[in-house]
Amino acid sequence: MSVTSSMKTAVEIVEVSPRDGLQNESQAVSTADKLQLIRFAVDAGIKRLEITSFVSPAKVPQMADAEDVVAGAPRFDDVTYIGLALNRQGAERALNTNIDQIGAVAVCSDTFARRNQGQTARESLDVAIDIARLARDNGRTASVMVAVAFGCPFEGEVAQDDVVEFALQLAEAEPYEIALADTIGVADPWRVMSLMTKLREALPDIRLRGHFHNTRNNGVANAYAAILAGATAIDASVGGLGGCPFAPAATGNIATEDLAYVLQRGGVTTGIDLQKLIEASAWMSNVVSRQLPSMVSRAGGFP
């Protein structure tokens, strides 16, 4: 059986390096460099990007320039910019900009939700639903994500039925899509296939997206499993930039160039210029003053 006979022939890669890739960087990255990163990604063919988050500058200093990033991002009719909001105040800030889509997060673990967002899992779900409805009422779309869907650093395994129930309740707010996040990089392809299949069966008419960290070197395999199970979009970050503060020594998100390479080799359309991504990764390495973990950027494309 060929790859494309068992999976979609086109997959959307959502670039998250300007937000998730940079938010935990200790070295301050200038607004100008963030905007250049966005330009590089768009020039490489990326059509949807998570470019900032509307959160407290005191808690996430790297995102203190959210409004400036949105205002400075180059505009194209076929490019969608996402801004993350963790509460209504953040969503209202986002709506005062020309951001295209608001990202909301429901955390499927009480302990993680309390430590990360200062609320219970149920409260985070209610907030995400509220943000999705607020976005829709104001002429925007919302993408909602179930965080720690594959495991919590404090509570361990997360029950798949709980994740599906969260997704079902999020779907009532009529979001653009629902994403499952392997926030701390503990997922494996078998669990991804199982959970994403359950979600596809429970919500046959809604777009599904996957967000995987490469902490245990399973990121690309998990993305492949998610696509086989029905996901139409996968998050990735130039160079593999990023990480989670609750996953020590995490290598960050799937590298966009690694994901694009394997999908293109399988005949899957991504619309991405791989060489331009490799060049963007090399540039970003200089910005953060270290080599990024992407394997394709080190080895190069083929042939």
Steps between C-alpha positions, in 0.01 A plus 500: 500500500641842408516781751255717313247218464461491878532867587407843365693621197523851645581601858514849648807577706430771758815693590524569873860620541415871551290408806555151640852489362609822665290539815746318728819642349706663774673726249270783393408487131424838344173582331695556178644148514156351572361679197790376289431145617137541394608631159739207452226250586244660269756524220562125543131433437344489849137616488407493870722617784464540874687827540452613861305462822303762689619417849642693792841649409606440860443126460618462139736790422579363155140571393486857635495638144189308388319802357813620318557158345144480370516856368830439323431158351474512118144453380395260225151392399587131533700514827335459841660628821408345836538670838476293818279619787473319833223712647230746399726799564754360255228428246374857526854626442521278194171629365637854518760399240453366148591144598312252280445215743510461878647189658345381826619221730313256724730305731397140561674474840413687818856522632646621171216750455556643847876532457492625143186715496387537861169320446347153512465285189126569496560874530751491214239320287237764578747778417591338167133468409441863594796616288382298199152652522642849554716464190207381291276780626764750391548365150815296569562128512637301791717193517466313830759264641486226763834525682681207667271272300755218505644535848555739791835557677321501837213252461647256247274335242191690388190293426405508132130519584567820697674654199212406269248644746696827513501511120127433479428793729742725310326407175176653631667843465538433125877559472689497172680184621596299805863417569652234724827602664778274625612787717790324672605259226391164643274376219571198281354422156272225631335722760475784250332273246257370762403838646480685169285219356260524796480874450441465127215256567347725767530816290490395134431849366762710680859569396763332718855621563796349682765674710795279591826563680805300405619451857539123458573501126146389407375829359497424128373145559219641713411752230488219242269296726274803554470559126415135437226530763345809343692812604515757223754734660818455707692761697874537448774750576792617287812319617308315771508819704311489828444296812281462804606627845345188655706264282865555597752470215215485247616547142189690405248472222528289187733681262301635207766394254512144643123463468489657154780271380333175606159602367639613168696175463169319543332699226297715738448859390605762753559800276836557669841582354730280707820685415352828616407339831855372543630852437250641752616247758865599449407866542301425816796310648700822478221698663485272807875432499487121487449215259137397480400131521362457147658199331417600141665839543818323603493228238335690214222394264508208259557460215 
